[in-house]
């Protein structure tokens, strides 16, 4: 009898589980000239590749039809796009413009249909011009992480004032910061224009900006994991010494900051928190402090040491992904306040309820972020 009841219980529990899952089928119609190309879906869920443009391939039904079915938790809010395997070949509308993220809240078994005639990368509003002087260190090799490119933006006076040294801002997702032609979504942070203008208006001190390109291991490198620890150590123990020996930097912690968005914002927070003897300030835009499998809030809540001498600039939008990120941000702000950090002094938190999770939104906050981290001191 007990075995029978257990069997019945398992059936009931299994039924409850199944009811909490819904199927979503994606069907894409598109004639692709290259017969060797494939269509991929990418989005804000592990099953959708966590925004990796070449991770989740659709099945080819015939020369013009592609399909794939997934099971998600009921009421899961999805955002996604389609590519041919990289952001250089993204689905475009009839005018050659990129689509905003497709969004759907899955409540029942659903089939979604899409038709695309154009694939590529939108550059109509951006010519790829970089303001100022940049230098590249291609295929920079770290001892424990994949090699990646490094871009270094130098301030206006760098070549003329040979004895001057400068603070340094390290930035995650470095391909997205100054050049729309290398940016993942065709829009860059425009931090080169912002830093140049603010410097000339004497609103910030001149700085060097170091952009660290991401890799296909981004989710792991930008979170608390084995690769995340290796990535932080790479910046602190390998990249920073190289930058300090190659360029005229102010290499003390007071003049060293880190910045990033989304998981890059989480990585920036982790770096300044765990390497506070090297970094003294961090900018975290739309940071993924606590969402899905990511959680660094608990680490900060459980910290019992002395208060760290750190400044934080934290920003979030109010739509799409940013709306989901806000509860984790609220928890992190509460944890910091409980550790004695003061708003507007050591923490500047700003929010734009109308902004989405995008480079264009983060670009608008760059001047405020730079003025908070690098105010004029002379």
N, C-alpha and C positions, 0 to 999 in steps of 0.2 A: 504493500500500500504506500509506503514512504517513497519507494522508487517511482511509483505511478504519479504521486503528487508532485515529486521533483520534476518529472518529465513534463507534466502539465504546466508547472511554474515556468520552466524554461521556454515552453511554447508561448506563454503569455508575455514573458519578458522579451522574447524575440520579436513578437508582434509589435510590442511598444516601440522597440528599436527601429523596426522597419517603417513604422508610421512616422518616425521622426526624420526619415530620410526621403528625399524626393529626387527624381531623375530629371536631368536637364540635358537635352540633346541639341547640339549645335550643327546646323547645316549651312554650308557656304557654297554659293554658286560663283565661280570665277574661271574664266579661260586664261590660262597662263601660257605664254609663248615658250618658255623654257620647260621642256618636258621633264627635266630632272629636278625641278623645284617642287617644294611641298609647302602646304599652308600650315601655320602654327597658330595656336591660341595662347595668349599669355594674360595673366591677371593677378588679382589680389588674393589668391588661394594657392595652397601647396599643390592641389590637383591641377591648377592652371599654370604652374611653373613659377609662382611668386615673381612675376614680371620678367622672367628670363625669356627672351624672344625666340629661342630655339630649343626649348625643352619639351613642349607638348605638341606633338604632331597630329594633325587630323588624318583620318583614313581617307584614301582616295577611292571614291565610288566609281567615277568615270572621269573623262578628260575635263569636265567642268563642274563636278560636284564633289564636295569634301564633307566629312561628317565625323562626329565623335560624341559619345554619351558619357556623362558623369553622374555620380550620386553625391548630393550635398546635404548638409543639415537643413532642415526646414527653416524658412525665414532667413536664410543666409543671404546677405547683401553682397552681390558680386559686381566687380568692375573688371573689364577685359578689353583687349584689342586683338587684332589679327596681323600676322607678319608672314613673310616668306623666309623667316629664319634669323633676321636681324633687323635693327631699327632703321637701316638704310632702305629696307623694303617693307614698309608698313602699308596697310590698306589706306587708300586715299579716296576722297569723294570725287564727284564728277568734275569739280573745279581744280583738282589736284591738291586739295587741302586735307590735312590729317583730321581724322575724327577725334572728338573728345572721347574719353573712356565710355564704352557702352556700360550701362548699369541695369541691373535687375535684382529684385528681391524675390527669391525663389520660395513660393508657397505651395505649389502643386507640381506634379510631373509636367514638364514643359518642353516644347520643341521650338527653337529659335531659328529663324531663317535670315540669311544675309546674302547680299549680292555685291561684289566689288569688281570694277573694271580697271581700276588704277592701283598700282603699287609703286612705292618709292618713298622719298623723303622730302617733305615740304621745306623749301628754303626761300620762298618768294619774298619774305619780309626781312631776310637776314643775309648779309653778304659775307659773313665770316670774318669781318675785319676785327682785329684785336687792337684795343687801345693800349699803347705803351710798349714796353720792351719785355719780351718773354724768351725764355730759354728752355729747351727740352732735354731731358735725360731719358732717352729711349730704352725700353726693356731693362729698367733698373732691377737688379737682382737682389732679392732678400734671401737669407739663409734658410728660412722655414716657411716661406709663402711664395706663390707664383710671382714671376717677374711681371712688372707693369711699368707703363710710362709715367714720368713725373714732369709736370710743367711748373716753371717758376716765373712769376710775374714780378718785375722789379719796379720800384717807385721812380718818379720823374727825375729825382736828383742823383740816382745811383751812379751813373757814369761820370757826372761832373764833380761830385763831392767825394773824392777818393778816400777820405778819412772818416766819413760818416758811417755809422752802423745803425741797423734798423730792427725793429720788432718783427716777429714772423707769425703769420697765420697759416696753419696747416689745414687743408680742406679735403674731406673725403669726396668721392665721386668727382675727381679732378677734371675729367673730360667735359664736365657740364658747366664749369665755372666762368670761362671767358670766351669760348668759341662755339657758336651755334652749329658749325660744321662737324664738330666732334661730339656735341651734346647728344645724349641718348634720345631726346624727344624733339630735337631741332631748335630748342630755345635754351640759351645759356643764362647764368645768374647775372651777367653783366657787371660782375664785381670789379672788372678792370676799369670800366667807365666810372663806376661809383667811387672807387678808391682814388682814381685820378682827379675827379672833380672835387671830392671832399678835401683832398690834400691841397689843391690849389686855392680852395676857399678857407684854408686853415681851420677846418673843422675836425680833422683827425691828424694824428702824427703819421708820417710816411711809414709804410710797412712793406715787407716782402710777403708775397702770397705763394704758398707751395701747394699745388694741386696734385693729389695722389689718385691716379686712375683706379677704378675698381676692377675686379676680375669676375669670372663666372662663379666664383665662390663667395660672392658678395654677402649673401644672407648669413653665412657662417662667419666670415671675417668681421662683419659689422654687428655681431651679437656675442653673448657670453658663451663661448664654446672653445674647444681646443684651438681652432683656427682664429677665433677672435682674440684669444690671448697672444697667439703668435703674431697677429697683425699689429696689436698694440705694441708689442715688444719690438717689432720691425721698425715702427715709427720712432719709438723712444731710443732704441739702442743702435739702429743702423742708419735710418734716413736722416734723423736730426743731426747726428755727428757729421754726416756727409754735407748737409746743407750748411752747417756752421763752419766747416772747413773750406767750403767752396765759395761762399758768399759772406759779405760783411754783415753779420747778424749781431743783434744783442741777444746772446744765447742764454741769459738767465731766465728763470721761470716767470718772473714778473712780465717779461716781454715775449712770452711764448703762449699762443692760443691755438685752439682747434675748432673747426666748424663743420657742420654737415646737416643733411636733411633726411627725414624718414628714418630708415635704419642707420644712415650716416649720422643722424642726430643722436641716436642711441650710442653709436660708436664714439662720437665726440664726448659725450657725457662719461662713458666708461673710461676713456683715456685720461681725462682730466681728474677723474675721481681716483683712479688706481695709480696714476703717475703724477700726483700733485707736487712731487719734488721737481718735476720738469715743466709742467704746464700749470698755469694759474687761472685760465679762463676758457670758457667754452660757449659756443653758440649752437643751439639745438633747435632746428626749425622743423616743425611737424614731426617731432621725435616719436619713435615707436618704443616708449619706455615700458609699456605693459599692454600687450595685445597678442592674442592667439598664443603661440608657443614662446613668445618673447616676454621676459619679465626681469627688469633690473631694479624695479621699485623695491622689491623685497630685500635685495642686497643693501640698498641704502637705508631702509627701515631698520635692518638688523645691525647696522654699523654702530659700534660702541666706543670708538676711539675719540680722540680730540677733534674738535671742529676743524675742518680743512679750510685753508685760506684760498678760496676759489670764488670767482664771479661767474654767473650763469646768465646768458641771454636765451630765453625760451619763447618761441612763437608757435602759434597754431592757427589754421584756418577753421572754417565751420561747416564745410560741405564735403560730401564724399568720404574718402578715407580719413580726412582730418576729423570728421565728426566721430568716427570710431576710435581715434587716438586720444580724444579729449579726456575720457575717464582715467586713463593711465597717466596723462600729464597732470591731472588734478591730484592724483595720489602721490606723484613724485614731488609736486610743489608742497603738499602737506608734509611729506617726509623731510624735505629740506627745511621748512619752517620749524618743524619739531627739533631739528638739529641746531637751531639758532640762527639760520640765515635770514636776512632781512630783505624785504621787497624794496625795489628801487635803489637799493644800495649794493647788495650782493646778488640780487635776482631781479632781472627785468623780464616780466612776462607780458606779452602783447598778443592780442587775438583779433582776427578779422573774420567775422561770422559769414561774410559773403565769399571768402576765398576758398579755392579748392587746393588739392594736393598737387602742386606743379611748380616747375622752375620759374614760370612767370610770376607766380605769387611770391615765391621766396626772393626773387630779384627785387620786388618792391620793398622788402624789409631789410635789404642789404645796407642802405645808408644808416638806418637806425641801429642796426647791429654793430656796424663799424664804429659809430660814434660812442656806443656804450663800451665796447672792448678797447678802443684805442683813442680815447679823448686827448685833445691837445693839452699838454702838461707844461708848456713853456710860454 
